[in-house]
Amino acid sequence: MFESVFAPKPGEKVLFIIDMAHGSLDDSDAWAALREMAQDWYKAFKKMGAEMGFSVDILKYEATGRHNAPIPKEVVDAARRSNLVIAMTEYSASSSLKPVCDAAKTITRCASMPTVERRMEETAFRANYDQVRAYATAIERMLNDAVGAEIAFSTRDNLYIDLRYRVAESDSGDCSKTGQFINFPSGEGAKAPYEATPEEAIRFGESRTEGVLPARYDTELVRYVVRQNRIVDVLGNAKKASEMRTFFAENDTRRNIAELGIGCNPNAIVTGNILEDEKVGLHIAYGMSTHLGGKVKSDMHQDIVYAKGCPIEGTTVTLINADDARIELIRDAILQYDLLK
């Protein structure tokens, strides 16, 4: 897997990055196990490096406490000086690391692995990544052909996502070439919805993303009311709904609907770990979208997964093309793999 996915080469610099609990951020058994796994992978790469002629280093930093909050500048600078970055962190650093890979003169490729668990070595890591690549590429193509997506949830809520004027991406498990950025385990196609910047709104009109995005937090159901690609209201009378109203009021950019993602790793399973859950099927994110080709910068990017077996399921996802052709890509919360062949 190391050789086929990451393909380290003689003379390259490999960097592992790990975030650490501090202050009010409490450590946990799962976080400690993640760091132990990172140390084991680091040692394995060190052994490979001694045999193949590449160097391996590890860098630790204080955790941000929020997925896709900016990581320290010195960590980003170290990533820029490295050929392969493997981020085995508790809090996702994707929004900080992807721009490093996208830079014009980059030497870097990166695999982001927030909250990774060793058990994934027996599930999603063991996928046939040639097959995953074909599925992800097919979803990327279908999202690029679509101008919108109609989504129905098991809560009987509905959401329409505007897919115009943005370019989809695929995450296929190949991190062998300079400039590539993957989440690992991999397997999805994703697209940032059309947010309609002020300039775009004049030219193309407002975003048509509208409806209700449901989320379950333990036993509490919260509904996010969405208009013009923004969360404009939080429905619910319990504790979490109140917390989320405050959360969105603190930073208006967090209201942005940032991603429509379709997972396509047949070996992935739903366990409550977003990193693997999102490779099973539908997931939708709010917050930052710039690292996915969108236009909204934020201090966070949070996915909600609606795959089969999640507390809330996306029962159907229907892609709508410019010619009004309709493709039911997800039915009964299950990705229709036969459409991807």
C-alpha positions, 0 to 999 in steps of 0.5 A, spaced: 500 500 500 505 504 501 509 503 495 502 503 490 499 509 493 504 514 496 510 511 491 516 515 495 522 515 491 530 516 492 532 523 494 525 525 496 523 528 503 517 525 506 514 529 512 509 526 517 505 531 521 501 530 528 497 534 532 497 534 540 492 535 545 494 542 549 490 546 554 483 545 554 483 540 548 483 533 552 486 527 549 483 521 548 484 513 547 482 514 540 487 520 539 493 516 543 491 510 538 492 515 532 499 518 534 501 510 536 499 508 529 502 514 526 509 513 529 508 505 527 507 508 519 513 513 521 518 507 523 516 503 517 517 509 512 524 510 515 526 503 514 523 504 507 527 510 506 534 507 508 533 501 503 530 506 497 534 512 499 529 517 501 529 521 508 523 521 513 521 526 518 516 527 523 513 534 526 508 535 531 504 541 533 498 544 537 492 541 535 487 547 532 481 544 535 477 544 529 477 541 523 480 545 517 482 551 522 488 554 519 494 550 522 501 554 524 505 557 519 511 553 520 508 547 519 505 549 512 512 552 511 515 545 512 510 542 508 512 546 502 519 544 503 517 536 503 515 532 497 510 527 500 506 530 506 502 525 510 498 528 515 495 523 521 492 528 525 486 529 530 483 535 526 483 535 519 488 540 516 486 539 509 484 546 507 491 549 509 495 543 506 491 543 499 493 550 497 501 547 498 499 542 493 496 546 488 501 552 488 504 553 481 511 551 483 510 546 488 514 540 489 509 537 494 504 531 494 499 530 500 495 525 504 490 527 509 488 522 514 484 526 520 482 521 525 484 515 522 484 508 525 488 502 525 482 498 523 481 501 517 487 497 514 482 491 514 477 495 511 477 501 506 485 501 505 484 494 502 480 496 497 482 495 489 484 502 488 484 501 480 477 500 481 476 506 486 479 510 481 475 508 476 468 510 480 471 516 483 473 519 476 466 517 473 462 521 479 467 527 477 464 527 470 457 526 472 458 532 477 461 536 472 455 534 467 450 536 472 447 543 473 443 541 480 442 535 485 435 533 488 436 530 495 431 527 499 433 525 506 430 519 511 427 525 515 423 527 510 427 533 508 429 535 502 435 540 499 436 542 492 444 544 491 446 548 485 452 545 481 453 550 476 459 554 474 464 550 479 468 544 477 468 537 480 474 533 483 475 526 484 479 523 490 482 516 488 487 514 492 493 516 488 498 520 491 504 518 487 505 525 483 507 532 485 501 536 486 496 531 488 492 531 494 488 526 497 484 524 503 486 517 505 482 512 505 480 515 499 474 514 494 469 520 492 467 525 487 466 532 490 463 539 487 463 545 491 456 548 490 455 555 486 455 560 492 454 566 487 459 571 489 457 579 488 460 579 481 457 572 479 450 574 482 450 580 477 452 576 471 449 569 473 444 570 478 443 568 485 445 561 487 439 556 487 441 552 493 435 551 497 431 547 502 433 543 509 439 540 511 438 535 517 443 533 522 443 529 528 447 530 534 446 524 539 439 524 540 437 531 538 435 533 531 437 539 528 435 542 521 438 547 518 434 552 513 438 553 507 437 559 502 441 561 496 447 556 498 447 559 506 444 556 512 439 562 514 436 559 520 437 553 525 430 549 527 430 546 534 429 548 541 434 543 545 441 545 547 445 543 540 440 547 536 442 553 541 449 552 540 449 552 533 445 558 532 451 561 536 456 558 532 454 560 525 453 567 528 460 568 530 462 567 523 458 568 517 462 564 512 460 558 516 453 558 513 456 556 506 454 550 503 461 548 501 461 541 498 456 535 495 460 529 496 459 522 493 463 516 496 465 510 492 470 506 496 466 499 496 470 496 502 469 502 506 464 501 512 460 506 517 462 506 524 461 514 526 468 516 523 467 521 518 474 519 514 471 513 512 464 514 513 464 519 507 467 514 503 461 510 503 456 515 500 453 521 500 456 527 504 455 535 505 459 540 508 458 547 510 464 552 511 470 553 507 469 551 499 476 554 496 480 548 497 474 544 493 474 550 487 469 554 491 469 561 492 468 562 500 474 562 505 472 560 512 475 558 519 472 551 518 469 546 513 465 540 517 462 534 513 455 531 515 455 524 512 448 521 510 450 514 507 447 508 508 447 506 516 448 513 518 443 516 523 440 520 517 440 517 510 440 521 504 435 516 501 435 519 494 440 523 490 438 525 483 443 529 478 439 534 473 443 535 467 442 541 463 438 538 458 433 536 464 436 528 464 435 526 471 440 520 474 438 517 480 445 516 483 443 514 490 437 510 491 435 507 498 441 511 501 445 506 496 450 508 491 448 505 484 455 502 482 452 500 476 451 507 473 459 508 474 461 502 469 
